[in-house]
């Protein structure tokens, strides 16, 4: 069973000369994009499916191992996992009265907004 996630990663304290190697290592595991580097912190996010029953924690371990190997030493790695298939949501719906209010001509709009607005 696969589950659709957005994974955001933040990597700090890595060797700056290993930046490209770290990006290559992570891109083999997840389609991270929009890499940003600021103050020796590297961040990116991407959406994909976790497959084969892999948990978020198992993914974090697999990703961390790849980064540590690419870096040649420990660095701090933080992964935010957002399960995209059952996010909370709000439904918004408009009525015929809203239609009349929004579609109405300039006089109706002026009446709705008050004089001089």
N, C-alpha and C positions, 0 to 999 in steps of 0.2 A: 504494500500500500504506500502510495506517495502522498506527501502533504506539501502544500505550497507555502513557502516562507519568503520573507525579506530578511536577509542577514546583513547587519551593519557591523563592521569590524573597526576597532581602533587599536593601533599598535604603537607603543611608545617605548623609548629607550633602546631602539635598535641601532645597529651600526649604519650610519648614513651611506657608506659605500656598498651596502647590501640591499639598498632600496629596490633596484630592478630585480634582483634575485628573489626577494620576498614577494614582490608583485607577481612574478612568474609562478612561484610556488603556490600562491593562493588562487591564481586564476585557473590552475589545474583542478581545483576543488570546488569552486563556486564562481559564477560569472560576476565578480565584483567590477564596478565601473565608477567613474567619476572620482578617481583617486585624488586625495587632497593631502598635502604635506605642510604642516605648520609646527614650528618649534619642536622638532624631532618627534612629532606625532603624525602617524599616517592613518588615514581613514578612508573608507569606501563602503558601498552597499550594493546589493544586487538581489534579484528575485530568482528563485529556482525551487525545485522539488527536493525534499529530503526523501530518499527512497530506501527500500529494503528494511524498514522499521528502525532506521537510525534515529536516535534521540537527539535533541538539541545539545545535550551534554556530550554525547559521543562525537557530534560534529565539531564542537568546540575543541575537544581533545585532538581530533584529527587535524584540524586547521592549525592549532597551536604547535603541534609536533612539526608540521610542514614549515611554519614560520621559524621556529627555533633552529631547525636544521639549516634553513636558508640563511639565517642570521649568524649561525655558528656559535650562538650563546643565548642565554635567557633574555627575553624582553617581555614587557607587560602586554597582554592581549586581552581585549574585552570584546565580547560578541553579544549583540542585542538581537534576539530572534523574535520575529513577529510572525505569528501564524495568520496567514492572510485569508484562510477559507471560512473563518467564523468570527470576523471582527464585529464589534458592536456597531450599530448604525441607527440613524434616525430617518424616518420617512416623512417627506414633506409633500403636501398635496394642496392645490388651490381649488377654490369653489367658483361657481358661476358669478358670484358677487365679486370675487377677486378678478375674474376675467373682465367684467364690466368696468371695474375700477382701473385696471391696468391698460385696457384697450381704449377706454373712453377718450374723447377729444380733449383739447386744451382746457375747456371750461370745467369738465369733470375733474381733471387733474388739479386745477387751481382750487376747486372746492375741497378736494381731498387734502391738499397741502395747506390750506388756509390762505388768506389774502396776502398778496405780495411775496409769496415764497416760491 
